[in-house]
Amino acid sequence: MELRGIKNINSDLDINVFNAKEVSVNQKQFQKVMSDYENDPTKGIRQMQMGGTTVIMTGKDSNSVKFAKEQEERLKNQIKKDNNRIELDIVK
């Protein structure tokens, strides 16, 4: 693999995978969301599954409950490992 060229991108990339709307939050709301995520990083996955969303996993011999549990453990370990925050007061 070799680098063939560099191209400047003149516009902002709009990467909105779930067609989510942007929501303005204040500092207190942001701290709550961050704290909730650190306590339960797979909450959104579980909510989608309870709402009737079907998850199809290909190439793995696993079920969605086992996958969610493994994902939660992996994310919690990553959060614990990455504890060198720039803004220490984010989750006070």
C-alpha positions as CSV (number, residue, x, y, z in Angstrom):
1,M,0.0,0.0,0.0
2,E,1.4,3.4,-0.9
3,L,0.2,7.0,-0.4
4,R,-0.8,8.3,-3.8
5,G,-1.9,11.8,-2.9
6,I,-3.4,14.2,-0.4
7,K,-6.6,16.1,-1.0
8,N,-8.0,18.9,1.2
9,I,-11.6,18.6,2.1
10,N,-13.2,22.1,1.9
11,S,-16.5,21.3,3.6
12,D,-17.5,19.8,6.9
13,L,-18.1,16.1,6.8
14,D,-21.7,15.3,7.9
15,I,-21.5,11.8,9.3
16,N,-24.9,11.1,10.7
17,V,-25.3,7.4,10.7
18,F,-28.7,7.1,12.5
19,N,-30.2,10.3,11.1
20,A,-30.2,11.7,14.6
21,K,-31.0,15.4,15.3
22,E,-28.5,17.6,17.0
23,V,-29.5,18.5,20.5
24,S,-28.1,21.4,22.5
25,V,-27.2,20.6,26.1
26,N,-25.8,22.6,29.0
27,Q,-22.9,21.6,31.2
28,K,-25.0,19.8,33.8
29,Q,-26.9,17.7,31.1
30,F,-23.6,16.8,29.5
31,Q,-22.1,15.6,32.8
32,K,-25.2,13.5,33.4
33,V,-25.0,11.9,29.9
34,M,-21.3,11.2,30.3
35,S,-21.8,9.7,33.8
36,D,-24.7,7.5,32.5
37,Y,-22.6,6.3,29.5
38,E,-19.7,5.4,31.8
39,N,-22.0,3.4,34.1
40,D,-23.9,1.7,31.3
41,P,-22.2,2.0,27.9
42,T,-24.5,-0.4,26.1
43,K,-27.8,1.2,27.2
44,G,-28.6,2.3,23.7
45,I,-28.1,-1.2,22.2
46,R,-30.4,-2.7,24.8
47,Q,-33.0,-0.1,24.2
48,M,-32.9,-0.8,20.4
49,Q,-33.3,-4.5,21.1
50,M,-36.3,-4.0,23.4
51,G,-37.8,-1.7,20.9
52,G,-38.0,-4.5,18.4
53,T,-34.9,-3.9,16.4
54,T,-33.4,-7.1,15.0
55,V,-29.6,-7.5,15.1
56,I,-28.2,-9.9,12.5
57,M,-24.6,-10.9,13.2
58,T,-22.7,-12.7,10.5
59,G,-19.5,-14.5,10.8
60,K,-19.8,-15.0,14.6
61,D,-21.3,-17.9,16.5
62,S,-23.0,-15.9,19.2
63,N,-26.4,-14.4,20.2
64,S,-27.3,-10.8,20.7
65,V,-27.5,-11.0,24.5
66,K,-24.0,-12.5,24.7
67,F,-22.7,-9.9,22.2
68,A,-24.2,-7.0,24.2
69,K,-22.6,-8.4,27.4
70,E,-19.2,-8.8,25.8
71,Q,-19.5,-5.3,24.3
72,E,-20.4,-3.8,27.6
73,E,-17.4,-5.4,29.3
74,R,-15.1,-4.3,26.5
75,L,-16.4,-0.7,26.7
76,K,-16.2,-0.5,30.5
77,N,-12.6,-1.8,30.3
78,Q,-11.8,0.9,27.7
79,I,-13.3,3.6,29.8
80,K,-11.4,2.5,32.9
81,K,-8.1,2.3,30.9
82,D,-8.7,5.8,29.3
83,N,-9.0,7.8,32.5
84,N,-6.5,10.6,31.7
85,R,-9.1,13.3,31.0
86,I,-8.3,16.8,29.9
87,E,-11.3,18.2,31.7
88,L,-11.3,16.6,35.1
89,D,-14.6,18.1,36.1
90,I,-16.7,16.5,33.4
91,V,-18.2,13.8,35.6
92,K,-18.0,15.3,39.1
